[in-house]
């Protein structure tokens, strides 16, 4: 899911169209929440790093959504 999000965001940089950007950001939100839930259920050896990375991705994508809403 995260690889698909990266692909959508890469397409959004080449083709400046809002649907690709919105889809990419929503996939990042879904992947981040999925990672956080997975780490809560079955922690991995590097739990702290994974949680920080997922939270960072979540914050950046929410900031991206706020910027898109501001542009409308």
Phi and psi restraints in degrees (range 20) as a CNS / XPLOR table:
assign (resid 1 and name C) (resid 2 and name N)
       (resid 2 and name CA) (resid 2 and name C) 1.0 -69.6 20.0 2
assign (resid 2 and name N) (resid 2 and name CA)
       (resid 2 and name C) (resid 3 and name N) 1.0 -34.7 20.0 2
assign (resid 2 and name C) (resid 3 and name N)
       (resid 3 and name CA) (resid 3 and name C) 1.0 -66.5 20.0 2
assign (resid 3 and name N) (resid 3 and name CA)
       (resid 3 and name C) (resid 4 and name N) 1.0 -38.2 20.0 2
assign (resid 3 and name C) (resid 4 and name N)
       (resid 4 and name CA) (resid 4 and name C) 1.0 -64.8 20.0 2
assign (resid 4 and name N) (resid 4 and name CA)
       (resid 4 and name C) (resid 5 and name N) 1.0 -38.5 20.0 2
assign (resid 4 and name C) (resid 5 and name N)
       (resid 5 and name CA) (resid 5 and name C) 1.0 -64.0 20.0 2
assign (resid 5 and name N) (resid 5 and name CA)
       (resid 5 and name C) (resid 6 and name N) 1.0 -41.7 20.0 2
assign (resid 5 and name C) (resid 6 and name N)
       (resid 6 and name CA) (resid 6 and name C) 1.0 -64.2 20.0 2
assign (resid 6 and name N) (resid 6 and name CA)
       (resid 6 and name C) (resid 7 and name N) 1.0 -39.9 20.0 2
assign (resid 6 and name C) (resid 7 and name N)
       (resid 7 and name CA) (resid 7 and name C) 1.0 -64.8 20.0 2
assign (resid 7 and name N) (resid 7 and name CA)
       (resid 7 and name C) (resid 8 and name N) 1.0 -42.6 20.0 2
assign (resid 7 and name C) (resid 8 and name N)
       (resid 8 and name CA) (resid 8 and name C) 1.0 -64.7 20.0 2
assign (resid 8 and name N) (resid 8 and name CA)
       (resid 8 and name C) (resid 9 and name N) 1.0 -39.4 20.0 2
assign (resid 8 and name C) (resid 9 and name N)
       (resid 9 and name CA) (resid 9 and name C) 1.0 -70.6 20.0 2
assign (resid 9 and name N) (resid 9 and name CA)
       (resid 9 and name C) (resid 10 and name N) 1.0 -32.4 20.0 2
assign (resid 9 and name C) (resid 10 and name N)
       (resid 10 and name CA) (resid 10 and name C) 1.0 -67.3 20.0 2
assign (resid 10 and name N) (resid 10 and name CA)
       (resid 10 and name C) (resid 11 and name N) 1.0 -40.8 20.0 2
assign (resid 10 and name C) (resid 11 and name N)
       (resid 11 and name CA) (resid 11 and name C) 1.0 -64.4 20.0 2
assign (resid 11 and name N) (resid 11 and name CA)
       (resid 11 and name C) (resid 12 and name N) 1.0 -37.4 20.0 2
assign (resid 11 and name C) (resid 12 and name N)
       (resid 12 and name CA) (resid 12 and name C) 1.0 -65.8 20.0 2
assign (resid 12 and name N) (resid 12 and name CA)
       (resid 12 and name C) (resid 13 and name N) 1.0 -26.9 20.0 2
assign (resid 12 and name C) (resid 13 and name N)
       (resid 13 and name CA) (resid 13 and name C) 1.0 -77.1 20.0 2
assign (resid 13 and name N) (resid 13 and name CA)
       (resid 13 and name C) (resid 14 and name N) 1.0 -31.0 20.0 2
assign (resid 13 and name C) (resid 14 and name N)
       (resid 14 and name CA) (resid 14 and name C) 1.0 -81.1 20.0 2
assign (resid 14 and name N) (resid 14 and name CA)
       (resid 14 and name C) (resid 15 and name N) 1.0 -46.4 20.0 2
assign (resid 14 and name C) (resid 15 and name N)
       (resid 15 and name CA) (resid 15 and name C) 1.0 -108.9 20.0 2
assign (resid 15 and name N) (resid 15 and name CA)
       (resid 15 and name C) (resid 16 and name N) 1.0 100.7 20.0 2
assign (resid 15 and name C) (resid 16 and name N)
       (resid 16 and name CA) (resid 16 and name C) 1.0 -71.4 20.0 2
assign (resid 16 and name N) (resid 16 and name CA)
       (resid 16 and name C) (resid 17 and name N) 1.0 78.2 20.0 2
assign (resid 16 and name C) (resid 17 and name N)
       (resid 17 and name CA) (resid 17 and name C) 1.0 -127.9 20.0 2
assign (resid 17 and name N) (resid 17 and name CA)
       (resid 17 and name C) (resid 18 and name N) 1.0 135.3 20.0 2
assign (resid 17 and name C) (resid 18 and name N)
       (resid 18 and name CA) (resid 18 and name C) 1.0 -63.0 20.0 2
assign (resid 18 and name N) (resid 18 and name CA)
       (resid 18 and name C) (resid 19 and name N) 1.0 -37.6 20.0 2
assign (resid 18 and name C) (resid 19 and name N)
       (resid 19 and name CA) (resid 19 and name C) 1.0 -59.0 20.0 2
assign (resid 19 and name N) (resid 19 and name CA)
       (resid 19 and name C) (resid 20 and name N) 1.0 -38.1 20.0 2
assign (resid 19 and name C) (resid 20 and name N)
       (resid 20 and name CA) (resid 20 and name C) 1.0 -65.9 20.0 2
assign (resid 20 and name N) (resid 20 and name CA)
       (resid 20 and name C) (resid 21 and name N) 1.0 -40.3 20.0 2
assign (resid 20 and name C) (resid 21 and name N)
       (resid 21 and name CA) (resid 21 and name C) 1.0 -67.0 20.0 2
assign (resid 21 and name N) (resid 21 and name CA)
       (resid 21 and name C) (resid 22 and name N) 1.0 -44.5 20.0 2
assign (resid 21 and name C) (resid 22 and name N)
       (resid 22 and name CA) (resid 22 and name C) 1.0 -64.8 20.0 2
assign (resid 22 and name N) (resid 22 and name CA)
       (resid 22 and name C) (resid 23 and name N) 1.0 -43.0 20.0 2
assign (resid 22 and name C) (resid 23 and name N)
       (resid 23 and name CA) (resid 23 and name C) 1.0 -63.8 20.0 2
assign (resid 23 and name N) (resid 23 and name CA)
       (resid 23 and name C) (resid 24 and name N) 1.0 -43.0 20.0 2
assign (resid 23 and name C) (resid 24 and name N)
       (resid 24 and name CA) (resid 24 and name C) 1.0 -62.8 20.0 2
assign (resid 24 and name N) (resid 24 and name CA)
       (resid 24 and name C) (resid 25 and name N) 1.0 -43.7 20.0 2
assign (resid 24 and name C) (resid 25 and name N)
       (resid 25 and name CA) (resid 25 and name C) 1.0 -67.0 20.0 2
assign (resid 25 and name N) (resid 25 and name CA)
       (resid 25 and name C) (resid 26 and name N) 1.0 -38.2 20.0 2
assign (resid 25 and name C) (resid 26 and name N)
       (resid 26 and name CA) (resid 26 and name C) 1.0 -68.7 20.0 2
assign (resid 26 and name N) (resid 26 and name CA)
       (resid 26 and name C) (resid 27 and name N) 1.0 -34.2 20.0 2
assign (resid 26 and name C) (resid 27 and name N)
       (resid 27 and name CA) (resid 27 and name C) 1.0 -67.2 20.0 2
assign (resid 27 and name N) (resid 27 and name CA)
       (resid 27 and name C) (resid 28 and name N) 1.0 -35.8 20.0 2
assign (resid 27 and name C) (resid 28 and name N)
       (resid 28 and name CA) (resid 28 and name C) 1.0 -65.5 20.0 2
assign (resid 28 and name N) (resid 28 and name CA)
       (resid 28 and name C) (resid 29 and name N) 1.0 -41.4 20.0 2
assign (resid 28 and name C) (resid 29 and name N)
       (resid 29 and name CA) (resid 29 and name C) 1.0 -61.6 20.0 2
assign (resid 29 and name N) (resid 29 and name CA)
       (resid 29 and name C) (resid 30 and name N) 1.0 -46.8 20.0 2
assign (resid 29 and name C) (resid 30 and name N)
       (resid 30 and name CA) (resid 30 and name C) 1.0 -62.9 20.0 2
assign (resid 30 and name N) (resid 30 and name CA)
       (resid 30 and name C) (resid 31 and name N) 1.0 -42.5 20.0 2
assign (resid 30 and name C) (resid 31 and name N)
       (resid 31 and name CA) (resid 31 and name C) 1.0 -66.8 20.0 2
assign (resid 31 and name N) (resid 31 and name CA)
       (resid 31 and name C) (resid 32 and name N) 1.0 -39.8 20.0 2
assign (resid 31 and name C) (resid 32 and name N)
       (resid 32 and name CA) (resid 32 and name C) 1.0 -65.0 20.0 2
assign (resid 32 and name N) (resid 32 and name CA)
       (resid 32 and name C) (resid 33 and name N) 1.0 -44.6 20.0 2
assign (resid 32 and name C) (resid 33 and name N)
       (resid 33 and name CA) (resid 33 and name C) 1.0 -65.0 20.0 2
assign (resid 33 and name N) (resid 33 and name CA)
       (resid 33 and name C) (resid 34 and name N) 1.0 -39.1 20.0 2
assign (resid 33 and name C) (resid 34 and name N)
       (resid 34 and name CA) (resid 34 and name C) 1.0 -62.5 20.0 2
assign (resid 34 and name N) (resid 34 and name CA)
       (resid 34 and name C) (resid 35 and name N) 1.0 -41.0 20.0 2
assign (resid 34 and name C) (resid 35 and name N)
       (resid 35 and name CA) (resid 35 and name C) 1.0 -64.7 20.0 2
assign (resid 35 and name N) (resid 35 and name CA)
       (resid 35 and name C) (resid 36 and name N) 1.0 -43.2 20.0 2
assign (resid 35 and name C) (resid 36 and name N)
       (resid 36 and name CA) (resid 36 and name C) 1.0 -64.3 20.0 2
assign (resid 36 and name N) (resid 36 and name CA)
       (resid 36 and name C) (resid 37 and name N) 1.0 -40.2 20.0 2
assign (resid 36 and name C) (resid 37 and name N)
       (resid 37 and name CA) (resid 37 and name C) 1.0 -66.6 20.0 2
assign (resid 37 and name N) (resid 37 and name CA)
       (resid 37 and name C) (resid 38 and name N) 1.0 -42.9 20.0 2
assign (resid 37 and name C) (resid 38 and name N)
       (resid 38 and name CA) (resid 38 and name C) 1.0 -61.6 20.0 2
assign (resid 38 and name N) (resid 38 and name CA)
       (resid 38 and name C) (resid 39 and name N) 1.0 -40.8 20.0 2
assign (resid 38 and name C) (resid 39 and name N)
       (resid 39 and name CA) (resid 39 and name C) 1.0 -69.3 20.0 2
assign (resid 39 and name N) (resid 39 and name CA)
       (resid 39 and name C) (resid 40 and name N) 1.0 -29.9 20.0 2
assign (resid 39 and name C) (resid 40 and name N)
       (resid 40 and name CA) (resid 40 and name C) 1.0 -72.0 20.0 2
assign (resid 40 and name N) (resid 40 and name CA)
       (resid 40 and name C) (resid 41 and name N) 1.0 -35.2 20.0 2
assign (resid 40 and name C) (resid 41 and name N)
       (resid 41 and name CA) (resid 41 and name C) 1.0 -80.0 20.0 2
assign (resid 41 and name N) (resid 41 and name CA)
       (resid 41 and name C) (resid 42 and name N) 1.0 -49.2 20.0 2
assign (resid 41 and name C) (resid 42 and name N)
       (resid 42 and name CA) (resid 42 and name C) 1.0 -132.7 20.0 2
assign (resid 42 and name N) (resid 42 and name CA)
       (resid 42 and name C) (resid 43 and name N) 1.0 91.2 20.0 2
assign (resid 42 and name C) (resid 43 and name N)
       (resid 43 and name CA) (resid 43 and name C) 1.0 -63.2 20.0 2
assign (resid 43 and name N) (resid 43 and name CA)
       (resid 43 and name C) (resid 44 and name N) 1.0 142.0 20.0 2
assign (resid 43 and name C) (resid 44 and name N)
       (resid 44 and name CA) (resid 44 and name C) 1.0 -97.3 20.0 2
assign (resid 44 and name N) (resid 44 and name CA)
       (resid 44 and name C) (resid 45 and name N) 1.0 172.5 20.0 2
assign (resid 44 and name C) (resid 45 and name N)
       (resid 45 and name CA) (resid 45 and name C) 1.0 -61.6 20.0 2
assign (resid 45 and name N) (resid 45 and name CA)
       (resid 45 and name C) (resid 46 and name N) 1.0 -31.2 20.0 2
assign (resid 45 and name C) (resid 46 and name N)
       (resid 46 and name CA) (resid 46 and name C) 1.0 -107.5 20.0 2
assign (resid 46 and name N) (resid 46 and name CA)
       (resid 46 and name C) (resid 47 and name N) 1.0 51.8 20.0 2
assign (resid 46 and name C) (resid 47 and name N)
       (resid 47 and name CA) (resid 47 and name C) 1.0 -58.9 20.0 2
assign (resid 47 and name N) (resid 47 and name CA)
       (resid 47 and name C) (resid 48 and name N) 1.0 -45.7 20.0 2
assign (resid 47 and name C) (resid 48 and name N)
       (resid 48 and name CA) (resid 48 and name C) 1.0 -63.0 20.0 2
assign (resid 48 and name N) (resid 48 and name CA)
       (resid 48 and name C) (resid 49 and name N) 1.0 -44.2 20.0 2
assign (resid 48 and name C) (resid 49 and name N)
       (resid 49 and name CA) (resid 49 and name C) 1.0 -65.0 20.0 2
assign (resid 49 and name N) (resid 49 and name CA)
       (resid 49 and name C) (resid 50 and name N) 1.0 -42.0 20.0 2
assign (resid 49 and name C) (resid 50 and name N)
       (resid 50 and name CA) (resid 50 and name C) 1.0 -64.6 20.0 2
assign (resid 50 and name N) (resid 50 and name CA)
       (resid 50 and name C) (resid 51 and name N) 1.0 -42.3 20.0 2
assign (resid 50 and name C) (resid 51 and name N)
       (resid 51 and name CA) (resid 51 and name C) 1.0 -67.1 20.0 2
assign (resid 51 and name N) (resid 51 and name CA)
       (resid 51 and name C) (resid 52 and name N) 1.0 -40.6 20.0 2
assign (resid 51 and name C) (resid 52 and name N)
       (resid 52 and name CA) (resid 52 and name C) 1.0 -65.0 20.0 2
assign (resid 52 and name N) (resid 52 and name CA)
       (resid 52 and name C) (resid 53 and name N) 1.0 -42.5 20.0 2
assign (resid 52 and name C) (resid 53 and name N)
       (resid 53 and name CA) (resid 53 and name C) 1.0 -63.9 20.0 2
assign (resid 53 and name N) (resid 53 and name CA)
       (resid 53 and name C) (resid 54 and name N) 1.0 -43.2 20.0 2
assign (resid 53 and name C) (resid 54 and name N)
       (resid 54 and name CA) (resid 54 and name C) 1.0 -64.7 20.0 2
assign (resid 54 and name N) (resid 54 and name CA)
       (resid 54 and name C) (resid 55 and name N) 1.0 -41.3 20.0 2
assign (resid 54 and name C) (resid 55 and name N)
       (resid 55 and name CA) (resid 55 and name C) 1.0 -66.0 20.0 2
assign (resid 55 and name N) (resid 55 and name CA)
       (resid 55 and name C) (resid 56 and name N) 1.0 -38.5 20.0 2
assign (resid 55 and name C) (resid 56 and name N)
       (resid 56 and name CA) (resid 56 and name C) 1.0 -63.3 20.0 2
assign (resid 56 and name N) (resid 56 and name CA)
       (resid 56 and name C) (resid 57 and name N) 1.0 -44.4 20.0 2
assign (resid 56 and name C) (resid 57 and name N)
       (resid 57 and name CA) (resid 57 and name C) 1.0 -62.4 20.0 2
assign (resid 57 and name N) (resid 57 and name CA)
       (resid 57 and name C) (resid 58 and name N) 1.0 -39.5 20.0 2
assign (resid 57 and name C) (resid 58 and name N)
       (resid 58 and name CA) (resid 58 and name C) 1.0 -65.1 20.0 2
assign (resid 58 and name N) (resid 58 and name CA)
       (resid 58 and name C) (resid 59 and name N) 1.0 -43.8 20.0 2
assign (resid 58 and name C) (resid 59 and name N)
       (resid 59 and name CA) (resid 59 and name C) 1.0 -64.6 20.0 2
assign (resid 59 and name N) (resid 59 and name CA)
       (resid 59 and name C) (resid 60 and name N) 1.0 -43.2 20.0 2
assign (resid 59 and name C) (resid 60 and name N)
       (resid 60 and name CA) (resid 60 and name C) 1.0 -64.5 20.0 2
assign (resid 60 and name N) (resid 60 and name CA)
       (resid 60 and name C) (resid 61 and name N) 1.0 -40.7 20.0 2
assign (resid 60 and name C) (resid 61 and name N)
       (resid 61 and name CA) (resid 61 and name C) 1.0 -70.6 20.0 2
assign (resid 61 and name N) (resid 61 and name CA)
       (resid 61 and name C) (resid 62 and name N) 1.0 -36.1 20.0 2
assign (resid 61 and name C) (resid 62 and name N)
       (resid 62 and name CA) (resid 62 and name C) 1.0 -66.5 20.0 2
assign (resid 62 and name N) (resid 62 and name CA)
       (resid 62 and name C) (resid 63 and name N) 1.0 -38.8 20.0 2
assign (resid 62 and name C) (resid 63 and name N)
       (resid 63 and name CA) (resid 63 and name C) 1.0 -62.2 20.0 2
assign (resid 63 and name N) (resid 63 and name CA)
       (resid 63 and name C) (resid 64 and name N) 1.0 -38.8 20.0 2
assign (resid 63 and name C) (resid 64 and name N)
       (resid 64 and name CA) (resid 64 and name C) 1.0 -63.6 20.0 2
assign (resid 64 and name N) (resid 64 and name CA)
       (resid 64 and name C) (resid 65 and name N) 1.0 -41.4 20.0 2
assign (resid 64 and name C) (resid 65 and name N)
       (resid 65 and name CA) (resid 65 and name C) 1.0 -63.4 20.0 2
assign (resid 65 and name N) (resid 65 and name CA)
       (resid 65 and name C) (resid 66 and name N) 1.0 -41.1 20.0 2
assign (resid 65 and name C) (resid 66 and name N)
       (resid 66 and name CA) (resid 66 and name C) 1.0 -62.6 20.0 2
assign (resid 66 and name N) (resid 66 and name CA)
       (resid 66 and name C) (resid 67 and name N) 1.0 -37.7 20.0 2
assign (resid 66 and name C) (resid 67 and name N)
       (resid 67 and name CA) (resid 67 and name C) 1.0 -68.1 20.0 2
assign (resid 67 and name N) (resid 67 and name CA)
       (resid 67 and name C) (resid 68 and name N) 1.0 -38.5 20.0 2
assign (resid 67 and name C) (resid 68 and name N)
       (resid 68 and name CA) (resid 68 and name C) 1.0 -65.3 20.0 2
assign (resid 68 and name N) (resid 68 and name CA)
       (resid 68 and name C) (resid 69 and name N) 1.0 -42.4 20.0 2
assign (resid 68 and name C) (resid 69 and name N)
       (resid 69 and name CA) (resid 69 and name C) 1.0 -64.2 20.0 2
assign (resid 69 and name N) (resid 69 and name CA)
       (resid 69 and name C) (resid 70 and name N) 1.0 -37.5 20.0 2
assign (resid 69 and name C) (resid 70 and name N)
       (resid 70 and name CA) (resid 70 and name C) 1.0 -64.0 20.0 2
assign (resid 70 and name N) (resid 70 and name CA)
       (resid 70 and name C) (resid 71 and name N) 1.0 -35.3 20.0 2
assign (resid 70 and name C) (resid 71 and name N)
       (resid 71 and name CA) (resid 71 and name C) 1.0 -70.7 20.0 2
assign (resid 71 and name N) (resid 71 and name CA)
       (resid 71 and name C) (resid 72 and name N) 1.0 -25.9 20.0 2
